[in-house]
């Protein structure tokens, strides 16, 4: 009986640690640069692998690491500790930010913990926790002139300006919304792409007035969270130089085993187009500076 119980527990740990390693690999594909993910114990991944390969009966220490994010001028240190039974057990996540006082930082961590408790019990949730941070961090930051993103509406604009907008959504699943995103872009002769899944990413480029008209229609739909993450403005004479796409298409880069967008493939595509810095800006990746 005891042996059976011990074997059952080992199977539970194998299942949990396998999910942890898969999720960690996903994070590494999103944050591949040196210094973005820092393990507390550089040997822990080897320990977990040995356990999963049945080379040891010793249950590994917790997977403990720090993720350095850079979101809208804010530097975030996300400290993650995963119990051996995560995701059955909740993760321990704590965030520090260079533009927050103690009260706001405490409130941020409290709301993040509440979000995890309400939405992700029993399933991997680091990716969605990071998405929550990206979407909500501005509510807690102390606003100063140096970390206020430029307001495109406050700059002098003309209808002839050439623009590229990068839109980030919590998710894009709904078939009608997906069709409208593409249809409206093509009607306005905009180019770019839409990436459905979780998160949803849209890039549109064309005359600024047309981009704004497209955005007005799309954002009026019902969304859990959608925002313009980055706006690029170019002189009309530079359109041929900076235009990256010849038409507007929906990309199919969703992992078959879940509904998450394939960030690794998106990163490769944007790197090929010379847009790797924009990819960093979209997902809060730190520069190598």
Kinemage of the C-alpha trace (Angstrom):
@kinemage 1
@onewidth
@group {chain A} dominant
@subgroup {mainchain}
@vectorlist {calphas} color= white
{ca unk a 1} P 0.000 0.000 0.000
{ca unk a 2} L 2.784 2.405 0.977
{ca unk a 3} L 4.715 1.545 -2.179
{ca unk a 4} L 1.618 2.222 -4.287
{ca unk a 5} L 1.104 5.573 -2.580
{ca unk a 6} L 4.760 6.482 -3.124
{ca unk a 7} L 4.506 5.560 -6.799
{ca unk a 8} L 1.345 7.643 -7.191
{ca unk a 9} L 3.022 10.680 -5.622
{ca unk a 10} L 6.013 10.307 -7.909
{ca unk a 11} L 3.687 10.265 -10.922
{ca unk a 12} L 2.110 13.490 -9.664
{ca unk a 13} L 5.540 15.150 -9.362
{ca unk a 14} L 6.575 13.884 -12.800
{ca unk a 15} L 3.437 15.364 -14.329
{ca unk a 16} L 3.840 18.703 -12.527
{ca unk a 17} L 7.553 19.066 -13.236
{ca unk a 18} L 7.030 18.169 -16.891
{ca unk a 19} L 4.530 21.011 -17.171
{ca unk a 20} L 6.954 23.331 -15.378
{ca unk a 21} L 9.757 22.535 -17.809
{ca unk a 22} L 7.458 23.022 -20.821
{ca unk a 23} L 6.312 26.399 -19.504
{ca unk a 24} L 9.877 27.449 -18.704
{ca unk a 25} L 10.905 26.606 -22.278
{ca unk a 26} L 8.066 28.806 -23.547
{ca unk a 27} L 9.302 31.685 -21.386
{ca unk a 28} L 12.856 31.196 -22.634
{ca unk a 29} L 11.652 31.408 -26.244
{ca unk a 30} L 9.951 34.710 -25.415
{ca unk a 31} L 12.823 36.106 -23.341
{ca unk a 32} L 15.975 34.674 -24.938
{ca unk a 33} L 18.465 37.455 -24.194
{ca unk a 34} L 21.105 37.191 -21.497
{ca unk a 35} L 19.947 38.637 -18.194
{ca unk a 36} L 16.220 38.417 -18.905
{ca unk a 37} L 15.739 35.138 -17.011
{ca unk a 38} L 18.095 34.457 -14.102
{ca unk a 39} L 17.947 31.128 -12.274
{ca unk a 40} L 18.659 31.168 -8.538
{ca unk a 41} L 20.287 27.739 -8.892
{ca unk a 42} L 21.973 27.197 -12.251
{ca unk a 43} L 21.867 23.396 -11.758
{ca unk a 44} L 18.151 23.122 -11.023
{ca unk a 45} L 17.127 22.336 -14.614
{ca unk a 46} L 19.596 19.423 -14.668
{ca unk a 47} L 18.176 18.151 -11.367
{ca unk a 48} L 14.626 18.250 -12.702
{ca unk a 49} L 15.649 16.535 -15.942
{ca unk a 50} L 17.375 13.721 -14.011
{ca unk a 51} L 14.212 13.190 -11.972
{ca unk a 52} L 12.012 13.141 -15.078
{ca unk a 53} L 14.362 10.674 -16.765
{ca unk a 54} L 14.082 8.414 -13.684
{ca unk a 55} L 17.800 8.730 -12.957
{ca unk a 56} L 17.130 9.717 -9.366
{ca unk a 57} L 14.352 9.330 -6.802
{ca unk a 58} L 15.290 12.632 -5.192
{ca unk a 59} L 12.583 15.270 -5.680
{ca unk a 60} L 14.327 18.408 -7.021
{ca unk a 61} L 14.391 21.753 -5.270
{ca unk a 62} L 11.925 24.405 -6.320
{ca unk a 63} L 12.389 26.049 -9.702
{ca unk a 64} L 13.268 29.582 -8.627
{ca unk a 65} L 14.134 32.410 -11.018
{ca unk a 66} L 13.885 36.131 -11.724
{ca unk a 67} L 12.417 37.570 -14.916
{ca unk a 68} L 13.495 41.095 -15.875
{ca unk a 69} L 10.846 42.952 -17.855
{ca unk a 70} L 10.795 46.410 -19.395
{ca unk a 71} L 7.260 47.697 -20.000
{ca unk a 72} L 6.424 51.245 -21.113
{ca unk a 73} L 9.540 52.673 -19.493
{ca unk a 74} L 9.082 50.660 -16.294
{ca unk a 75} L 11.665 48.159 -15.098
{ca unk a 76} L 10.049 45.139 -13.456
{ca unk a 77} L 11.745 42.380 -11.511
{ca unk a 78} L 9.412 39.380 -11.378
{ca unk a 79} L 10.537 36.818 -8.794
{ca unk a 80} L 9.062 33.368 -9.410
{ca unk a 81} L 9.209 30.331 -7.135
{ca unk a 82} L 7.485 27.168 -8.310
{ca unk a 83} L 6.675 24.477 -5.752
{ca unk a 84} L 7.364 20.911 -6.915
{ca unk a 85} L 3.606 20.356 -7.178
{ca unk a 86} L 2.961 23.451 -9.333
{ca unk a 87} L 0.671 23.818 -11.264
{ca unk a 88} L -1.553 21.862 -8.875
{ca unk a 89} L -0.264 24.247 -6.221
{ca unk a 90} L -0.162 27.991 -6.860
{ca unk a 91} L 3.138 29.665 -7.782
{ca unk a 92} L 4.817 32.227 -5.566
{ca unk a 93} L 5.245 35.406 -7.640
{ca unk a 94} L 6.474 38.753 -6.369
{ca unk a 95} L 7.055 41.900 -8.425
{ca unk a 96} L 9.323 44.869 -7.774
{ca unk a 97} L 9.228 48.026 -9.907
{ca unk a 98} L 11.558 51.026 -10.099
{ca unk a 99} L 8.663 53.489 -10.476
{ca unk a 100} L 6.458 52.396 -7.570
{ca unk a 101} L 6.236 53.350 -3.945
{ca unk a 102} L 5.775 50.668 -1.311
{ca unk a 103} L 1.989 51.082 -1.173
{ca unk a 104} L 1.483 50.700 -4.951
{ca unk a 105} L 3.901 47.794 -5.123
{ca unk a 106} L 2.029 46.010 -2.358
{ca unk a 107} L -1.300 46.678 -4.079
{ca unk a 108} L 0.070 45.356 -7.382
{ca unk a 109} L 1.249 42.107 -5.805
{ca unk a 110} L -1.995 41.690 -3.902
{ca unk a 111} L -4.112 42.061 -7.057
{ca unk a 112} L -1.798 39.778 -9.040
{ca unk a 113} L -2.158 37.091 -6.372
{ca unk a 114} L -5.934 37.497 -6.382
{ca unk a 115} L -5.986 37.216 -10.191
{ca unk a 116} L -4.020 33.959 -10.060
{ca unk a 117} L -6.259 32.512 -7.333
{ca unk a 118} L -9.432 33.316 -9.243
{ca unk a 119} L -8.378 32.285 -12.728
{ca unk a 120} L -5.597 29.725 -12.837
{ca unk a 121} L -5.955 27.151 -10.080
{ca unk a 122} L -4.616 23.806 -11.248
{ca unk a 123} L -3.098 24.975 -14.524
{ca unk a 124} L 0.127 26.653 -15.605
{ca unk a 125} L -0.276 30.407 -15.282
{ca unk a 126} L 3.090 32.196 -15.572
{ca unk a 127} L 2.430 33.311 -19.133
{ca unk a 128} L -1.013 34.686 -18.260
{ca unk a 129} L 0.365 36.327 -15.092
{ca unk a 130} L 2.955 38.155 -17.218
{ca unk a 131} L 0.213 39.182 -19.661
{ca unk a 132} L -1.792 40.537 -16.715
{ca unk a 133} L 1.222 42.595 -15.636
{ca unk a 134} L 1.679 44.015 -19.129
{ca unk a 135} L -1.972 45.026 -19.267
{ca unk a 136} L -2.338 46.445 -15.742
{ca unk a 137} L 1.054 47.817 -14.697
{ca unk a 138} L 0.125 51.404 -15.622
{ca unk a 139} L -2.543 51.442 -12.874
{ca unk a 140} L 0.121 51.150 -10.185
{ca unk a 141} L 3.090 53.119 -11.554
{ca unk a 142} L 3.886 56.576 -10.235
{ca unk a 143} L 3.385 58.848 -13.234
{ca unk a 144} L 6.376 60.999 -14.093
{ca unk a 145} L 7.318 62.814 -17.265
{ca unk a 146} L 10.016 60.291 -18.103
{ca unk a 147} L 7.732 57.263 -18.110
{ca unk a 148} L 4.664 58.733 -19.812
{ca unk a 149} L 4.493 57.185 -23.292
{ca unk a 150} L 4.278 59.698 -26.127
{ca unk a 151} L 0.673 60.566 -26.938
{ca unk a 152} L 0.247 60.358 -30.679
{ca unk a 153} L -2.838 62.580 -30.413
{ca unk a 154} L -0.793 65.402 -28.923
{ca unk a 155} L 1.637 65.538 -31.822
{ca unk a 156} L 0.919 67.483 -34.968
{ca unk a 157} L -0.466 65.068 -37.502
{ca unk a 158} L -1.547 65.253 -41.111
{ca unk a 159} L -3.685 62.812 -43.053
{ca unk a 160} L -0.706 62.050 -45.257
{ca unk a 161} L 1.590 60.750 -42.508
{ca unk a 162} L 2.551 57.112 -42.888
{ca unk a 163} L 1.999 55.097 -39.714
{ca unk a 164} L 2.413 51.623 -38.271
{ca unk a 165} L 0.398 50.640 -35.195
{ca unk a 166} L 1.038 47.616 -33.015
{ca unk a 167} L -2.020 46.376 -31.143
{ca unk a 168} L -1.910 43.964 -28.214
{ca unk a 169} L -5.008 42.092 -27.064
{ca unk a 170} L -5.471 39.695 -24.166
{ca unk a 171} L -6.754 37.228 -26.736
{ca unk a 172} L -8.339 37.090 -30.199
{ca unk a 173} L -10.504 33.988 -30.651
{ca unk a 174} L -13.915 35.172 -31.867
{ca unk a 175} L -14.418 34.341 -35.557
{ca unk a 176} L -16.496 37.473 -36.249
{ca unk a 177} L -13.867 39.760 -34.721
{ca unk a 178} L -11.115 38.032 -36.673
{ca unk a 179} L -13.030 38.514 -39.917
{ca unk a 180} L -13.763 42.178 -39.149
{ca unk a 181} L -10.114 42.921 -38.334
{ca unk a 182} L -9.047 41.655 -41.761
{ca unk a 183} L -12.040 43.025 -43.704
{ca unk a 184} L -11.750 46.554 -42.309
{ca unk a 185} L -7.981 46.664 -42.895
{ca unk a 186} L -8.386 45.595 -46.512
{ca unk a 187} L -11.216 48.089 -47.098
{ca unk a 188} L -8.899 50.896 -45.972
{ca unk a 189} L -6.014 49.453 -48.030
{ca unk a 190} L -3.928 48.899 -44.906
{ca unk a 191} L -1.163 46.301 -44.815
{ca unk a 192} L 0.160 44.165 -41.958
{ca unk a 193} L -1.092 41.098 -40.119
{ca unk a 194} L -3.385 39.787 -37.425
{ca unk a 195} L -2.228 36.990 -35.115
{ca unk a 196} L -5.185 35.335 -33.341
{ca unk a 197} L -4.754 33.373 -30.132
{ca unk a 198} L -3.578 34.354 -26.681
{ca unk a 199} L -2.266 36.990 -26.742
{ca unk a 200} L -3.606 38.506 -29.954
{ca unk a 201} L -1.277 40.755 -31.930
{ca unk a 202} L -2.211 43.052 -34.819
{ca unk a 203} L 0.084 45.210 -36.945
{ca unk a 204} L -1.436 47.713 -39.346
{ca unk a 205} L 0.387 50.179 -41.575
{ca unk a 206} L -0.849 52.850 -43.963
{ca unk a 207} L -1.963 56.488 -43.906
{ca unk a 208} L -2.343 57.574 -40.308
{ca unk a 209} L -5.925 58.730 -40.799
{ca unk a 210} L -6.884 55.297 -42.161
{ca unk a 211} L -5.115 53.528 -39.293
{ca unk a 212} L -7.043 55.678 -36.811
{ca unk a 213} L -10.338 54.911 -38.549
{ca unk a 214} L -9.578 51.162 -38.408
{ca unk a 215} L -8.645 51.413 -34.711
{ca unk a 216} L -11.809 53.364 -33.867
{ca unk a 217} L -13.988 50.579 -35.306
{ca unk a 218} L -12.003 47.673 -33.862
{ca unk a 219} L -11.631 48.999 -30.304
{ca unk a 220} L -15.399 49.648 -30.142
{ca unk a 221} L -15.949 45.882 -30.094
{ca unk a 222} L -16.237 44.051 -26.795
{ca unk a 223} L -12.726 43.094 -25.597
{ca unk a 224} L -11.330 41.810 -22.332
{ca unk a 225} L -8.280 44.003 -22.964
{ca unk a 226} L -6.963 45.652 -26.118
{ca unk a 227} L -4.507 48.514 -26.530
{ca unk a 228} L -2.097 50.212 -28.897
{ca unk a 229} L 1.282 49.097 -27.577
{ca unk a 230} L 3.437 51.043 -30.051
{ca unk a 231} L 2.910 53.749 -32.693
{ca unk a 232} L 5.432 54.516 -35.430
{ca unk a 233} L 5.086 57.645 -37.575
{ca unk a 234} L 7.045 58.234 -40.774
{ca unk a 235} L 7.247 61.002 -43.326
{ca unk a 236} L 5.091 60.186 -46.395
{ca unk a 237} L 8.210 60.219 -48.556
{ca unk a 238} L 9.637 57.341 -46.458
{ca unk a 239} L 6.709 54.969 -47.046
{ca unk a 240} L 8.566 52.802 -49.538
{ca unk a 241} L 11.511 52.541 -47.126
{ca unk a 242} L 9.598 51.601 -43.986
{ca unk a 243} L 6.642 49.640 -45.387
{ca unk a 244} L 7.132 46.011 -44.329
{ca unk a 245} L 4.054 44.268 -45.752
{ca unk a 246} L 2.445 44.076 -49.193
{ca unk a 247} L -1.064 43.158 -47.994
{ca unk a 248} L -3.031 42.357 -44.824
{ca unk a 249} L -3.270 38.716 -43.753
{ca unk a 250} L -4.244 36.653 -40.723
{ca unk a 251} L -1.310 34.557 -39.529
{ca unk a 252} L -1.797 31.001 -38.305
{ca unk a 253} L 0.797 30.577 -35.550
{ca unk a 254} L -1.232 28.947 -32.769
{ca unk a 255} L 0.280 26.033 -30.865
{ca unk a 256} L -1.822 22.940 -31.669
{ca unk a 257} L -1.819 21.697 -28.061
{ca unk a 258} L -3.282 24.887 -26.606
{ca unk a 259} L -4.701 28.242 -27.671
{ca unk a 260} L -1.537 30.227 -27.037
{ca unk a 261} L 0.009 32.111 -29.941
{ca unk a 262} L 3.360 30.736 -31.043
{ca unk a 263} L 5.645 33.538 -29.876
{ca unk a 264} L 8.771 31.743 -31.065
{ca unk a 265} L 7.523 31.700 -34.677
{ca unk a 266} L 6.351 35.314 -34.419
{ca unk a 267} L 9.783 36.314 -33.131
{ca unk a 268} L 11.439 34.615 -36.125
{ca unk a 269} L 9.100 36.357 -38.569
{ca unk a 270} L 9.680 39.790 -37.066
{ca unk a 271} L 13.413 39.220 -36.963
{ca unk a 272} L 13.341 38.409 -40.696
{ca unk a 273} L 11.498 41.690 -41.297
{ca unk a 274} L 14.008 43.658 -39.232
{ca unk a 275} L 11.407 44.264 -36.504
{ca unk a 276} L 13.117 42.455 -33.626
{ca unk a 277} L 13.235 45.639 -31.508
{ca unk a 278} L 9.492 46.068 -31.955
{ca unk a 279} L 8.995 42.482 -30.768
{ca unk a 280} L 10.986 43.394 -27.639
{ca unk a 281} L 8.813 46.476 -27.112
{ca unk a 282} L 5.592 44.470 -27.478
{ca unk a 283} L 6.499 41.884 -24.847
{ca unk a 284} L 8.558 43.962 -22.439
{ca unk a 285} L 11.904 42.360 -23.271
{ca unk a 286} L 14.918 44.230 -21.937
{ca unk a 287} L 17.534 45.591 -24.282
{ca unk a 288} L 21.145 44.476 -24.102
{ca unk a 289} L 22.217 47.951 -22.989
